[in-house]
Amino acid sequence: MIESNRAAPPATSPRRRSVRQREALHGYVFMAPAILGLLLFTLGPVIASLALSFTDYGLLTDPEWVGLENYRDMIGEELFWQALRVSTTYSLVSVPLGLVAGLGLAVLLNRRMRGVTLFRSIYYLPTVISGVGVAMLWRWLFNAEFGIINVLLGFIGIEGPAWLTNERWALPALIITSLWGVGSTTLIFLAGLQGIPGELYEAAEMDGAGQLRQFRHITLPLISHVTFFNLVLGIIGALQVFTDAFVITRGGPNHATLFLALYLYNHAFKYLNMGYAAAIAWVMFIIVMLLTLLVFRSSALWVFYEQERQGKNA
């Protein structure tokens, strides 16, 4: 019988085991604030809002279970469908517009020129300014009588509309204001552009490809993952717009700028109908989740990752 020369693994000493236990305990202690914050201020309110969405809760009274009545009332209310139409129209226009504007600025700011760092800071600076302050600024700019936008239009012989009091122009005005925060999208696109290897453009130029073909066949595919990221963030942000509509138009005129978030706010804090507001919040969550999943599922058709290129070249 041949005896194995392999030595048995040393047993873990009590001292080492005690050190590991103390390290694990210290880790849990440092993690505790974040875990408690998540449970108390995120998951807790989420679960509570789901329960409240099935109740008639007027904030000053005890919740009364009503089942799916809030959701049935929502489906039958015209203002809900108006808010959904406004949010959908805003998203369909503002999100692509923001992507195009952000990419265009990123391409310009990616060039080597004097003072480019200053220009990058200037275009990003508006995104760090308070949302209420910016909304008040745009409210003044769009004023029909003395707003600077109509004054500038008057210089070229165009009579500016009553932006904020005309049902036809109120929503386009808010779509224009969405471009104020394009700096963050630009910054992300700029990071993606700077990650493209320069030799790809050199090779394409040697093959006779112009700048337009280089942009179409090199730039766009190699920043498709960045476009995907900005698209998801844009959709989520557009469907939750509140500050501009609340400060600039209050949802008017005639509910022309009644976004879903403002519709929720009115029921929660104006009518004190918390149960109905919770149901609106969950409908918004489901819409955002479904659209996000749809974008994720479609990403296989148009999103290109660097790992895929490296795998093909291997």
C-alpha positions as CSV (number, residue, x, y, z in Angstrom):
1,M,0.0,0.0,0.0
2,I,1.5,3.3,-1.1
3,E,1.2,6.1,1.4
4,S,0.5,9.6,0.1
5,N,3.3,12.1,0.7
6,R,0.8,15.0,0.4
7,A,0.7,16.7,3.8
8,A,-2.7,17.4,5.3
9,P,-3.8,21.1,5.0
10,P,-3.1,23.0,8.2
11,A,-6.1,23.7,10.3
12,T,-7.0,27.3,10.7
13,S,-5.7,28.5,14.0
14,P,-8.1,29.9,16.5
15,R,-6.2,33.2,16.5
16,R,-6.5,33.6,12.7
17,R,-10.1,32.7,12.8
18,S,-10.7,35.3,15.5
19,V,-9.0,38.0,13.3
20,R,-11.2,37.1,10.3
21,Q,-14.3,37.3,12.5
22,R,-13.3,40.8,13.8
23,E,-12.6,42.0,10.3
24,A,-16.0,40.7,9.1
25,L,-17.6,42.4,12.1
26,H,-15.9,45.7,11.3
27,G,-17.0,45.4,7.7
28,Y,-20.6,44.9,8.7
29,V,-20.4,47.9,11.1
30,F,-19.1,50.2,8.3
31,M,-21.8,48.8,5.9
32,A,-24.6,49.3,8.4
33,P,-25.3,53.0,7.8
34,A,-25.7,52.4,4.0
35,I,-27.8,49.3,4.5
36,L,-30.0,51.0,7.1
37,G,-30.4,54.0,4.9
38,L,-31.4,51.8,2.0
39,L,-34.0,50.0,4.0
40,L,-35.4,53.0,5.8
41,F,-35.3,55.7,3.1
42,T,-35.6,53.7,-0.1
43,L,-37.0,50.2,0.1
44,G,-39.3,51.1,3.0
45,P,-41.0,54.0,1.3
46,V,-41.2,51.9,-1.9
47,I,-43.0,49.1,-0.2
48,A,-45.2,51.6,1.7
49,S,-46.2,53.4,-1.5
50,L,-47.2,50.1,-3.1
51,A,-49.4,49.3,-0.1
52,L,-50.9,52.8,-0.1
53,S,-51.7,52.6,-3.8
54,F,-54.5,50.1,-2.9
55,T,-56.0,52.4,-0.2
56,D,-58.0,55.6,0.0
57,Y,-55.6,57.7,2.1
58,G,-56.2,61.4,2.6
59,L,-53.1,62.1,4.7
60,L,-55.3,63.4,7.6
61,T,-57.3,60.2,7.8
62,D,-56.5,56.5,8.3
63,P,-55.9,54.5,5.1
64,E,-58.9,52.5,3.9
65,W,-58.4,49.5,1.7
66,V,-60.0,49.9,-1.8
67,G,-58.2,47.4,-3.8
68,L,-57.7,48.4,-7.5
69,E,-60.1,51.3,-7.3
70,N,-57.4,53.9,-7.7
71,Y,-56.1,52.3,-10.8
72,R,-59.6,51.9,-12.3
73,D,-60.3,55.6,-11.6
74,M,-57.0,56.6,-13.2
75,I,-57.8,54.7,-16.4
76,G,-61.1,56.5,-16.6
77,E,-59.7,60.0,-15.8
78,E,-59.1,62.2,-18.8
79,L,-56.4,64.2,-17.0
80,F,-54.3,61.1,-16.6
81,W,-54.3,60.5,-20.3
82,Q,-53.5,64.1,-20.9
83,A,-50.5,63.9,-18.6
84,L,-49.4,60.7,-20.3
85,R,-49.7,62.4,-23.7
86,V,-47.7,65.4,-22.6
87,S,-44.9,63.3,-21.0
88,T,-44.8,61.1,-24.1
89,T,-44.6,64.0,-26.5
90,Y,-41.9,65.7,-24.4
91,S,-39.8,62.5,-24.2
92,L,-40.1,61.7,-27.9
93,V,-38.8,65.2,-28.8
94,S,-36.5,66.2,-26.0
95,V,-34.5,63.0,-25.7
96,P,-33.4,62.7,-29.3
97,L,-32.8,66.5,-29.4
98,G,-30.6,66.3,-26.3
99,L,-28.6,63.4,-27.8
100,V,-28.0,65.2,-31.1
101,A,-27.1,68.5,-29.4
102,G,-24.8,66.7,-26.8
103,L,-23.0,64.7,-29.5
104,G,-22.6,67.8,-31.7
105,L,-21.1,69.8,-28.9
106,A,-18.9,66.9,-27.9
107,V,-17.5,66.6,-31.4
108,L,-16.7,70.3,-31.4
109,L,-15.1,70.2,-27.9
110,N,-13.0,67.2,-28.9
111,R,-11.0,69.2,-31.3
112,R,-7.5,70.6,-30.5
113,M,-7.9,74.3,-30.2
114,R,-6.9,77.1,-27.9
115,G,-9.1,77.5,-24.9
116,V,-11.0,74.2,-25.4
117,T,-10.8,73.4,-21.6
118,L,-12.5,76.7,-20.9
119,F,-15.3,76.0,-23.4
120,R,-15.8,72.6,-21.9
121,S,-16.3,74.1,-18.4
122,I,-18.7,76.8,-19.8
123,Y,-20.9,74.2,-21.5
124,Y,-21.0,72.0,-18.4
125,L,-21.5,74.7,-15.8
126,P,-25.3,75.1,-16.4
127,T,-25.9,71.6,-15.2
128,V,-24.7,72.4,-11.6
129,I,-27.0,75.4,-11.2
130,S,-30.2,75.0,-9.1
131,G,-33.2,73.8,-11.1
132,V,-35.6,76.3,-9.6
133,G,-33.3,79.2,-10.4
134,V,-32.9,78.0,-14.0
135,A,-36.7,77.6,-14.3
136,M,-37.2,81.2,-13.1
137,L,-34.6,82.4,-15.6
138,W,-36.4,80.6,-18.5
139,R,-39.8,82.0,-17.3
140,W,-38.3,85.5,-17.8
141,L,-36.7,84.7,-21.1
142,F,-40.1,83.3,-22.5
143,N,-42.1,86.3,-21.3
144,A,-44.3,87.4,-24.1
145,E,-44.0,91.2,-23.4
146,F,-40.4,91.8,-22.3
147,G,-38.7,88.4,-22.6
148,I,-35.3,88.5,-24.4
149,I,-36.3,85.7,-26.8
150,N,-39.2,87.7,-28.3
151,V,-37.1,90.8,-28.3
152,L,-34.4,89.0,-30.4
153,L,-37.1,87.6,-32.7
154,G,-38.4,91.1,-33.2
155,F,-35.0,92.3,-34.4
156,I,-35.3,90.0,-37.4
157,G,-38.9,90.9,-38.1
158,I,-40.6,87.9,-36.3
159,E,-43.4,88.5,-33.9
160,G,-42.7,86.1,-31.0
161,P,-45.6,84.0,-29.7
162,A,-47.0,84.0,-26.1
163,W,-44.8,81.1,-25.2
164,L,-46.1,80.3,-21.8
165,T,-49.8,81.3,-22.2
166,N,-50.5,79.7,-25.5
167,E,-51.4,76.0,-25.6
168,R,-49.6,75.5,-28.9
169,W,-46.3,76.9,-27.7
170,A,-46.1,76.1,-24.0
171,L,-44.8,72.5,-24.4
172,P,-42.2,73.5,-27.1
173,A,-41.0,76.2,-24.7
174,L,-40.3,73.5,-22.1
175,I,-38.6,71.3,-24.7
176,I,-36.3,74.2,-25.5
177,T,-35.5,74.6,-21.8
178,S,-34.4,70.9,-21.6
179,L,-31.3,71.8,-23.7
180,W,-30.0,73.8,-20.7
181,G,-28.8,70.6,-19.1
182,V,-27.2,69.2,-22.2
183,G,-23.7,69.7,-20.7
184,S,-23.8,66.4,-18.8
185,T,-24.7,64.5,-22.0
186,T,-21.9,66.3,-23.8
187,L,-19.4,65.4,-21.1
188,I,-20.2,61.7,-21.4
189,F,-20.1,61.8,-25.2
190,L,-16.7,63.6,-25.0
191,A,-15.3,60.8,-22.8
192,G,-16.5,58.3,-25.3
193,L,-15.0,60.2,-28.2
194,Q,-11.6,60.4,-26.5
195,G,-11.6,56.7,-26.0
196,I,-11.6,56.0,-29.8
197,P,-8.1,55.0,-31.0
198,G,-6.7,57.7,-33.4
199,E,-5.1,55.1,-35.7
200,L,-8.6,54.1,-36.9
201,Y,-9.2,57.5,-38.3
202,E,-5.7,57.5,-39.8
203,A,-6.3,54.2,-41.5
204,A,-9.7,55.4,-42.8
205,E,-8.2,58.6,-44.1
206,M,-5.5,56.6,-46.0
207,D,-8.3,54.6,-47.6
208,G,-9.9,57.8,-48.8
209,A,-12.7,58.1,-46.3
210,G,-13.9,61.6,-45.7
211,Q,-14.9,63.1,-42.3
212,L,-18.6,62.2,-42.9
213,R,-17.8,58.6,-43.6
214,Q,-15.4,58.4,-40.7
215,F,-18.1,59.8,-38.4
216,R,-20.7,57.3,-39.7
217,H,-18.6,54.2,-39.8
218,I,-16.1,54.8,-37.0
219,T,-17.4,57.4,-34.5
220,L,-21.0,56.4,-34.3
221,P,-20.4,52.6,-33.9
222,L,-17.6,53.1,-31.3
223,I,-19.7,55.4,-29.1
224,S,-22.9,53.4,-29.5
225,H,-22.5,52.2,-25.9
226,V,-22.2,55.8,-24.7
227,T,-25.3,56.7,-26.8
228,F,-27.1,53.8,-25.1
229,F,-26.2,55.0,-21.7
230,N,-27.3,58.6,-22.4
231,L,-30.5,57.3,-24.0
232,V,-31.5,55.4,-20.9
233,L,-30.8,58.3,-18.6
234,G,-32.6,60.6,-21.0
235,I,-35.8,58.5,-21.0
236,I,-35.8,58.2,-17.3
237,G,-35.2,61.9,-16.8
238,A,-37.8,63.0,-19.4
239,L,-40.6,60.9,-17.9
240,Q,-39.9,62.5,-14.4
241,V,-39.8,66.2,-15.4
242,F,-41.4,68.3,-12.7
243,T,-39.5,71.4,-11.8
244,D,-39.8,73.3,-15.1
245,A,-43.5,72.6,-15.5
246,F,-44.2,73.4,-11.8
247,V,-42.3,76.7,-11.7
248,I,-42.7,78.0,-15.3
249,T,-46.2,77.0,-16.3
250,R,-47.9,75.2,-13.3
251,G,-49.1,72.7,-15.9
252,G,-51.0,75.2,-18.0
253,P,-52.3,76.7,-20.1
254,N,-55.3,74.3,-20.1
255,H,-53.2,71.4,-18.9
256,A,-50.9,71.7,-22.0
257,T,-47.8,71.1,-19.8
258,L,-49.3,68.7,-17.3
259,F,-46.6,66.1,-16.9
260,L,-47.1,62.9,-15.0
261,A,-44.9,64.0,-12.2
262,L,-46.9,67.3,-11.8
263,Y,-50.1,65.3,-12.0
264,L,-48.8,63.1,-9.2
265,Y,-47.8,66.2,-7.1
266,N,-51.2,67.8,-7.5
267,H,-53.0,64.7,-6.2
268,A,-50.5,64.2,-3.4
269,F,-50.0,67.7,-2.0
270,K,-52.8,69.8,-3.5
271,Y,-55.7,67.4,-3.1
272,L,-54.1,65.3,-0.3
273,N,-55.1,62.1,-2.1
274,M,-52.0,60.1,-1.2
275,G,-53.4,56.7,-2.1
276,Y,-54.2,57.9,-5.7
277,A,-50.8,59.6,-5.9
278,A,-49.1,56.4,-4.9
279,A,-50.9,54.6,-7.7
280,I,-49.7,57.2,-10.2
281,A,-46.2,56.7,-8.9
282,W,-46.3,53.0,-9.6
283,V,-47.8,53.5,-13.0
284,M,-44.9,55.9,-13.8
285,F,-42.5,53.3,-12.5
286,I,-44.0,50.6,-14.7
287,I,-43.8,52.8,-17.8
288,V,-40.2,53.7,-17.1
289,M,-39.2,50.1,-16.4
290,L,-40.9,48.8,-19.6
291,L,-39.3,51.5,-21.8
292,T,-35.9,50.8,-20.2
293,L,-36.3,47.1,-20.7
294,L,-37.3,47.7,-24.4
295,V,-34.1,49.8,-24.9
296,F,-32.0,47.1,-23.3
297,R,-33.5,44.4,-25.5
298,S,-32.9,46.5,-28.6
299,S,-29.3,47.2,-27.7
300,A,-28.2,43.9,-29.2
301,L,-29.1,45.3,-32.7
302,W,-27.2,48.6,-32.5
303,V,-24.8,48.8,-29.5
304,F,-21.2,47.9,-30.2
305,Y,-18.7,47.1,-27.5
306,E,-14.9,47.3,-27.6
307,Q,-14.7,43.7,-26.3
308,E,-16.5,42.5,-29.4
309,R,-14.0,44.2,-31.7
310,Q,-11.1,42.8,-29.8
311,G,-12.7,39.3,-29.9
312,K,-13.1,39.5,-33.7
313,N,-9.5,40.6,-34.2
314,A,-8.1,37.9,-31.9
